[in-house]
Amino acid sequence: QVQLVESGGGLVQPGGSLRLSCAASKSIFSIDTMGWYRQAPGKQRELVAAITSGGRTNYVDPVKGRFIISGDNAKNTVYLQMNGLKPEDTAVYYCKVDYRSRGASYSSWGQGTQVTVSS
């Protein structure tokens, strides 16, 4: 099982920026998709952004134009650049990777990193 280690969360003022990183504990040869999810208190976990191994990206409407997801397959790392942060972006952010190994499909989740947007 691949472990994911996230970093980059913290406290930021509205309008500020943060960059989240998520690195896999070992090489993954067949990554299908890497993504970022978030869960605010009392709400369900939701997809924020995802990127395929081919570089195709997908964003949830509230973050379009503000967040940018990018990946480095060689480093098995995915990033989320968050600009123009709003209080409603406050949540625990999780990364997820979908990959294949020996003919089977797997998913791994990171432990989560807190992002708080407040003045």
Secondary structure as UniProt FT lines:
FT   STRAND          4..7
FT   STRAND          10..12
FT   TURN            14..15
FT   STRAND          18..24
FT   STRAND          31..39
FT   TURN            41..42
FT   STRAND          46..52
FT   TURN            53..54
FT   STRAND          57..59
FT   HELIX           61..63
FT   TURN            64..66
FT   STRAND          67..72
FT   HELIX           73..75
FT   STRAND          77..82
FT   HELIX           87..89
FT   STRAND          91..101
FT   TURN            102..103
FT   STRAND          104..110
FT   STRAND          113..117
//
